[in-house]
Amino acid sequence: MKKQSIAILVAYASLVSMEGHAKTPFTLTSADFVPGQPVAQKHMLNGFGCTGGNQSPQLSWHGAPKGTKSFVLTMYDPDAPTGSGWWHWVVYNIQAQETDLPAGVGQGAVLPAGAIEAHNDGGEAHYGGPCPPQGASAHRYILTVHALDVDKLGVPENASPAMIGFMAGMHQLGKATLKVKVKR
């Protein structure tokens, strides 16, 4: 009986010890883009028939994997009628100590030191807000923060969003996503 009690205590102590070492999930959240809620007009594109403010949303991420040296942030619409989706926003070489981006980054709010905005599929090196075609089904806008094992991505200055996504995938330690839907 005494041996059973000791074995139970040892097993319990192991479980309690493991709780303190449980892996924190890697998450991406936003005060501006909330799943299931409408996207404010100030974050919608100003173009292609939309009249939004084209202001990037506030974003925060937590629980990056151990060994993270930098981040890449992407915003992608897989439902765009292009056959290949639409890249709305790419920011890369975000330093590992950064855990958020304020609203309006690149258009008023300053990017974190060393971070670079790549050209989106609209040909602009900044955020391009949602603007699904009028009357189309709701489009999914997927924001992803990729935790990387390199300080800098090492892509050419004119790298496409697809190339940056590919290189991020080659160095990815983990990723966190946030999805919103928009219909006009």
C-alpha positions as a Markdown table, in Angstrom:
| # | Residue | x | y | z |
|---|---|---|---|---|
| 1 | Met | 0.0 | 0.0 | 0.0 |
| 2 | Lys | 2.8 | 2.4 | 0.9 |
| 3 | Lys | 4.5 | 1.7 | -2.5 |
| 4 | Gln | 1.3 | 2.5 | -4.3 |
| 5 | Ser | 0.9 | 5.8 | -2.5 |
| 6 | Ile | 4.4 | 6.8 | -3.3 |
| 7 | Ala | 3.9 | 5.8 | -7.0 |
| 8 | Ile | 0.7 | 7.9 | -7.1 |
| 9 | Leu | 2.5 | 10.8 | -5.5 |
| 10 | Val | 5.4 | 10.6 | -8.0 |
| 11 | Ala | 3.0 | 10.4 | -11.0 |
| 12 | Tyr | 1.0 | 13.4 | -9.6 |
| 13 | Ala | 4.3 | 15.4 | -9.1 |
| 14 | Ser | 5.3 | 14.6 | -12.7 |
| 15 | Leu | 2.0 | 15.9 | -14.1 |
| 16 | Val | 2.2 | 19.1 | -12.0 |
| 17 | Ser | 5.8 | 19.6 | -13.2 |
| 18 | Met | 4.7 | 19.1 | -16.8 |
| 19 | Glu | 1.9 | 21.7 | -16.5 |
| 20 | Gly | 4.5 | 24.4 | -15.8 |
| 21 | His | 6.3 | 23.4 | -19.0 |
| 22 | Ala | 3.2 | 23.1 | -21.3 |
| 23 | Lys | 3.8 | 24.7 | -24.7 |
| 24 | Thr | 2.2 | 28.1 | -25.0 |
| 25 | Pro | 0.2 | 28.3 | -28.2 |
| 26 | Phe | 1.4 | 30.7 | -30.9 |
| 27 | Thr | -1.5 | 33.1 | -31.5 |
| 28 | Leu | -2.3 | 36.2 | -33.7 |
| 29 | Thr | -5.0 | 38.6 | -32.5 |
| 30 | Ser | -6.3 | 42.0 | -33.6 |
| 31 | Ala | -8.3 | 44.7 | -32.0 |
| 32 | Asp | -9.4 | 45.6 | -35.6 |
| 33 | Phe | -9.9 | 42.3 | -37.4 |
| 34 | Val | -12.2 | 40.2 | -35.2 |
| 35 | Pro | -13.4 | 36.9 | -36.7 |
| 36 | Gly | -17.2 | 37.0 | -37.3 |
| 37 | Gln | -17.3 | 40.8 | -37.1 |
| 38 | Pro | -17.5 | 43.3 | -40.0 |
| 39 | Val | -14.2 | 44.9 | -41.1 |
| 40 | Ala | -14.4 | 48.7 | -40.5 |
| 41 | Gln | -14.4 | 50.9 | -43.6 |
| 42 | Lys | -11.1 | 52.5 | -42.6 |
| 43 | His | -9.4 | 49.1 | -43.2 |
| 44 | Met | -11.1 | 48.4 | -46.6 |
| 45 | Leu | -9.2 | 49.2 | -49.9 |
| 46 | Asn | -9.6 | 52.5 | -51.6 |
| 47 | Gly | -9.7 | 51.3 | -55.2 |
| 48 | Phe | -11.3 | 48.6 | -57.4 |
| 49 | Gly | -14.7 | 50.1 | -56.5 |
| 50 | Cys | -14.1 | 50.3 | -52.8 |
| 51 | Thr | -13.9 | 53.6 | -50.9 |
| 52 | Gly | -12.1 | 52.6 | -47.7 |
| 53 | Gly | -9.3 | 54.2 | -45.8 |
| 54 | Asn | -6.8 | 51.4 | -46.6 |
| 55 | Gln | -5.4 | 51.5 | -43.1 |
| 56 | Ser | -3.7 | 48.3 | -41.9 |
| 57 | Pro | -5.2 | 46.7 | -38.8 |
| 58 | Gln | -3.6 | 46.5 | -35.3 |
| 59 | Leu | -2.0 | 43.1 | -34.8 |
| 60 | Ser | -0.4 | 41.3 | -31.8 |
| 61 | Trp | 1.2 | 37.9 | -31.6 |
| 62 | His | 2.2 | 35.8 | -28.6 |
| 63 | Gly | 3.8 | 32.4 | -27.8 |
| 64 | Ala | 6.4 | 32.4 | -30.7 |
| 65 | Pro | 8.4 | 29.2 | -30.8 |
| 66 | Lys | 11.7 | 29.0 | -29.0 |
| 67 | Gly | 14.6 | 30.0 | -31.3 |
| 68 | Thr | 12.5 | 32.6 | -33.3 |
| 69 | Lys | 14.9 | 35.1 | -34.8 |
| 70 | Ser | 12.4 | 37.1 | -37.0 |
| 71 | Phe | 8.9 | 37.2 | -38.3 |
| 72 | Val | 7.1 | 37.5 | -41.6 |
| 73 | Leu | 3.5 | 38.8 | -41.8 |
| 74 | Thr | 1.2 | 38.1 | -44.7 |
| 75 | Met | -2.4 | 38.9 | -45.6 |
| 76 | Tyr | -3.8 | 36.7 | -48.4 |
| 77 | Asp | -7.2 | 36.3 | -50.1 |
| 78 | Pro | -7.5 | 32.7 | -51.5 |
| 79 | Asp | -10.9 | 33.6 | -52.9 |
| 80 | Ala | -9.9 | 36.3 | -55.3 |
| 81 | Pro | -11.0 | 35.5 | -58.9 |
| 82 | Thr | -7.4 | 35.2 | -60.2 |
| 83 | Gly | -6.7 | 31.5 | -60.2 |
| 84 | Ser | -4.0 | 32.1 | -57.6 |
| 85 | Gly | -5.5 | 34.3 | -54.9 |
| 86 | Trp | -4.4 | 37.8 | -54.0 |
| 87 | Trp | -1.6 | 38.9 | -51.7 |
| 88 | His | -2.8 | 42.1 | -49.9 |
| 89 | Trp | 0.1 | 42.7 | -47.6 |
| 90 | Val | 3.6 | 41.3 | -46.8 |
| 91 | Val | 6.0 | 42.6 | -44.1 |
| 92 | Tyr | 9.2 | 40.7 | -43.6 |
| 93 | Asn | 12.4 | 41.0 | -41.5 |
| 94 | Ile | 10.4 | 41.9 | -38.4 |
| 95 | Gln | 12.8 | 41.5 | -35.5 |
| 96 | Ala | 12.1 | 38.7 | -32.9 |
| 97 | Gln | 11.5 | 41.1 | -30.0 |
| 98 | Glu | 8.5 | 42.7 | -31.8 |
| 99 | Thr | 5.1 | 41.3 | -30.8 |
| 100 | Asp | 2.8 | 43.7 | -32.4 |
| 101 | Leu | 2.1 | 46.2 | -35.2 |
| 102 | Pro | 0.0 | 49.3 | -34.6 |
| 103 | Ala | -2.9 | 50.2 | -37.0 |
| 104 | Gly | -1.7 | 52.2 | -40.0 |
| 105 | Val | 1.8 | 50.7 | -40.3 |
| 106 | Gly | 3.5 | 52.0 | -43.4 |
| 107 | Gln | 1.0 | 54.8 | -43.9 |
| 108 | Gly | 1.5 | 57.0 | -40.9 |
| 109 | Ala | 2.6 | 54.6 | -38.3 |
| 110 | Val | 6.3 | 53.6 | -38.6 |
| 111 | Leu | 7.4 | 50.1 | -39.4 |
| 112 | Pro | 9.5 | 48.4 | -36.7 |
| 113 | Ala | 13.3 | 48.9 | -37.3 |
| 114 | Gly | 14.6 | 46.7 | -40.1 |
| 115 | Ala | 11.1 | 45.5 | -41.3 |
| 116 | Ile | 10.3 | 45.8 | -45.0 |
| 117 | Glu | 7.0 | 45.9 | -46.8 |
| 118 | Ala | 7.0 | 44.0 | -50.0 |
| 119 | His | 5.0 | 44.8 | -53.1 |
| 120 | Asn | 1.5 | 43.3 | -52.9 |
| 121 | Asp | -0.4 | 42.0 | -55.9 |
| 122 | Gly | -1.7 | 45.5 | -56.5 |
| 123 | Gly | 1.9 | 46.5 | -57.2 |
| 124 | Glu | 2.2 | 48.7 | -54.0 |
| 125 | Ala | 4.7 | 48.2 | -51.2 |
| 126 | His | 2.1 | 48.7 | -48.4 |
| 127 | Tyr | -1.1 | 47.3 | -47.0 |
| 128 | Gly | -4.0 | 46.8 | -49.5 |
| 129 | Gly | -7.3 | 46.4 | -47.7 |
| 130 | Pro | -10.1 | 43.9 | -48.5 |
| 131 | Cys | -12.3 | 44.7 | -51.5 |
| 132 | Pro | -14.1 | 41.6 | -52.8 |
| 133 | Pro | -16.1 | 42.0 | -56.0 |
| 134 | Gln | -19.6 | 43.5 | -55.5 |
| 135 | Gly | -22.1 | 40.6 | -55.0 |
| 136 | Ala | -19.5 | 37.9 | -54.8 |
| 137 | Ser | -19.5 | 35.3 | -52.0 |
| 138 | Ala | -17.7 | 36.4 | -48.9 |
| 139 | His | -13.9 | 36.3 | -49.3 |
| 140 | Arg | -11.6 | 35.0 | -46.7 |
| 141 | Tyr | -8.7 | 37.2 | -45.6 |
| 142 | Ile | -6.0 | 35.2 | -43.9 |
| 143 | Leu | -3.4 | 37.0 | -41.8 |
| 144 | Thr | -0.4 | 34.9 | -40.9 |
| 145 | Val | 2.6 | 35.6 | -38.8 |
| 146 | His | 5.4 | 33.2 | -39.5 |
| 147 | Ala | 8.2 | 32.7 | -36.9 |
| 148 | Leu | 11.5 | 32.1 | -38.6 |
| 149 | Asp | 14.9 | 30.6 | -37.6 |
| 150 | Val | 16.8 | 33.4 | -39.5 |
| 151 | Asp | 17.4 | 37.1 | -38.6 |
| 152 | Lys | 16.7 | 38.2 | -42.1 |
| 153 | Leu | 14.9 | 36.4 | -44.9 |
| 154 | Gly | 17.5 | 37.2 | -47.6 |
| 155 | Val | 15.3 | 37.8 | -50.6 |
| 156 | Pro | 15.9 | 40.3 | -53.4 |
| 157 | Glu | 14.4 | 43.8 | -52.9 |
| 158 | Asn | 11.8 | 43.1 | -55.6 |
| 159 | Ala | 10.8 | 39.7 | -54.3 |
| 160 | Ser | 7.2 | 38.7 | -55.0 |
| 161 | Pro | 4.9 | 37.8 | -52.1 |
| 162 | Ala | 4.9 | 34.2 | -53.4 |
| 163 | Met | 8.7 | 34.1 | -53.2 |
| 164 | Ile | 8.7 | 35.6 | -49.7 |
| 165 | Gly | 6.1 | 33.0 | -48.7 |
| 166 | Phe | 8.2 | 30.2 | -50.1 |
| 167 | Met | 11.3 | 31.4 | -48.3 |
| 168 | Ala | 9.4 | 31.9 | -45.0 |
| 169 | Gly | 8.2 | 28.3 | -45.3 |
| 170 | Met | 11.8 | 27.1 | -45.7 |
| 171 | His | 12.7 | 28.8 | -42.4 |
| 172 | Gln | 9.5 | 28.5 | -40.5 |
| 173 | Leu | 9.5 | 27.4 | -36.8 |
| 174 | Gly | 5.8 | 28.0 | -36.5 |
| 175 | Lys | 2.9 | 30.2 | -37.6 |
| 176 | Ala | -0.2 | 31.8 | -36.2 |
| 177 | Thr | -3.2 | 32.8 | -38.3 |
| 178 | Leu | -6.2 | 35.1 | -38.0 |
| 179 | Lys | -9.1 | 34.8 | -40.6 |
| 180 | Val | -11.9 | 37.3 | -41.3 |
| 181 | Lys | -14.5 | 37.2 | -44.0 |
| 182 | Val | -15.7 | 40.2 | -46.1 |
| 183 | Lys | -18.7 | 40.5 | -48.4 |
| 184 | Arg | -19.9 | 43.5 | -50.4 |
